[in-house]
Amino acid sequence: MGPKTTGRSCAGKIVIGVAGALWLIGAPGLARAAPPGPDALHLSRDVAALLQAEMREIAGASQALVLAIASGDWEAIEHISERIRASYVMERELSAPQREELEAGLPDHFKTLDGEFHLRAEKLGSAAAARDAELVVFQFSRLLESCTVCHGRYAGDRFPGFSSPRREHHGH
Ligand code: HEC
């Protein structure tokens, strides 16, 4: 990463910090008006590839969860949730410079969302341990919600669906 990229990433961080603060103090109109951040992450190719690999793993695990939940296979749900919870990109296969890059390159808000995501995976595991089907389904929906929130904000290029305008829904 050249110095130019680092500068841009700093500016991005400030923008996100301000948007985050507005959101926290409850200015939903303004927060929604904030630009989506498809270019908010400035990661080198190597680190971006690691993130994508983690995402593919998470996607596979989420699909496995659907079947495990529908089958009431509590142990499988616990096991898969634990795998998701532990798959924290910052704790894996990273060289020291890559780790530094992630620390510096990922906006704080992204890290918060990521932390929340892993916490939700943990809660899903606990619901499965309690054999509470209704709570399992609820926690699973919260986990999926995390995917959409983070993608809408930070993966707009990869998932342009989140930035297309909403259509009015007329039920039939
Ligand atoms: C904290 C943020 C965050 C959360 C939470 C998150 N993702 Fe992602 N995900 C990303 C980002 C950023 C990308 C875009 C990576 C890129 O294109 O470089 C991505 C990309 C992906 C991709 C595409 C990978 C590829 O090979 O291009 C898949 C699939 C995916 N995510 C699945 C999921 C699923 C399923 C969940 C929830 C169960 C989830 N993600 C939760 C940030 C997140």
Residues whose N, C-alpha, C, O or C-beta is under 5 A from the ligand:
A	BS01	HEC	A48 Q52 M55 R56 I58 A59 S62 F110 L113 D114 F117 L143 S146 C147 C150 H151 Y154 A155 R158
